[in-house]
Amino acid sequence: MPIKVFNIKNVNIQRILGGPIKPLISNRDISKNQEFALGVFKPKEGLFFHTHPRSEETYFIVSGTGTVFVEELKKPVKVKEGDVVYIPAGMPHGVKNTGRRNLLIAFFLSPGDTNVGYSIGEDCNVLEEEVPSP
C-alpha cells in the first residue's frame, strides 16, 4: 500500500465515545496494525468511560490540561501538555477536559481495531461507584 499524506485540517470531527475525534489512521483505510486519532476537546468535553479489549492505547497531551480516569488507579490523574499516558489492553479508561482552554490529545492504538472500543459508562465519574466489568 502506498503512503498517505494529508493535513488534519481536512479531516472532519466525528463523535466517537462521546467526544469530538478526528480519526486519522485506521484499519478502515490504511493501517492493519495501528490507529491514530486526535481528540479536540473544549472545556468539560471528554470521552465516555470505555475499554479496548485487544488494543493498548497511548495518549500524548499535545496542549491543554485535563483529567484521565483509569479504572485500575481508582482515582483521576491530572495531565498537561507534554504528558504521555499508557493504558494496557482491556483497562477501562476515559478523559475529560478540566482546563479553561481546548485540550488536544493524540491517541495511538495498537493493534488498530476501530470496532473493539466500547462505552461502559457515559460519565467518567463512574469511578466513584463500582466499575462494571467489560
N, C-alpha and C positions, 0 to 999 in steps of 0.2 A: 504494500500500500504506500502511496506517495505521502510526503509530509504535508501538513496542513498549516497554513499561516493565516491568521485573521486577527482583527482588533476587537477587544472586548466591548468597545462602544457599539459594535454592530450586532451584539448578542442580546436578545430580549430577555428581560427578567421574567421568571416563572415562579409561581407559588409552589414550593416544594416543602413538605413537612411544616407548613405554616409560615415559612419565611420567604423573602424575596431572594431568589438564587439565579445566578447566571451560569447555566451548565455549559462548560467549555469543551471538555474532552470526555467522551463517554463510550460505552460499549455499543451504543446505538449507531455511532457513526464512524469512529476511528479506532479506538483502542480496544484490545481484548483484556488487558491486564490492569488497567488503572482508570480512575476518573478524576477529573479536576473541575472545580467549580468555584465561583466567587459568591459570597454572601454579602449583600449590600443592605445593612440593617439601619433603619432610622432609630432614634431613641425609643426604647420599650418594645421594639420588634425582636424576634428571635425565631428559633426552630423549636418545634414540639419535641418533647422528650421521646427519643426513638432509639432504635438499635439497627446495626448492620450485622446479621448473624455470621456472615462469612468474610466480611471486609474490615481490615484495620483502617483507621482514619487518623489523619494528622491535620490539625488546624494551625495555620500560620496567621497571626494577627497582623494585618498589613497596616491598619490605622484604627484609632479609636480605643475605647475601653468597653469591657463587658464582663459578663459572668458566665462561666461554663459550669454546667451541672453534670456530675458523673456519679452514677449510682454507687459505685464501689467506695467512693470517698464519703458519701453521706453528707456532704456539705458543699456549698458553692465555692468555686475557685475564681478569684478576680484575675482578669487578663488585660493586657495592654499591648500597645504597638510593639512589635518585635518578639512577642512571646510565641512559643510553639507548644502545642498540646498534642500528645499521642494518646489515642483511645484504642484499646485492643478490640478485636472482633467480638461481637456479642455483648459488649458493655453498653448498657443504657446510658444515654447522654443527651444533652441539649445545650442551647446557648441563648443568651439574651443580651441586648444592648442596654447596659445600665448607665451609660455615659450621656453626655449632653450633645455630642455630635455623632455623625454616622460612624458605624462600626463596619469595617471591611475585613472579611476573613477569607483566606484561600483554603479550600477544602481539598484534601488529597485522599482518595480511597484506593485500596489495593487488596484483593483484586477488584477491578471495576465491575460492578454488577448493580446497575441502577434499580433493578426490581427487588432487591433484598432488604432495603431500608424500610422500616415501618414505624408508625407512631404508636406509642404505648401510653401517651398522656398528652393532652393539649397544652398543659402548663408545666413548666419545669418545677413549680412548687410542689409537684407530686412527691418530691424528695422529703417533704415534711411528713408525709404519710408513708405507708408501706409501698414499696415499688413493686408493681406487678411483674411477674416473670414473663419474658417473651415466649 
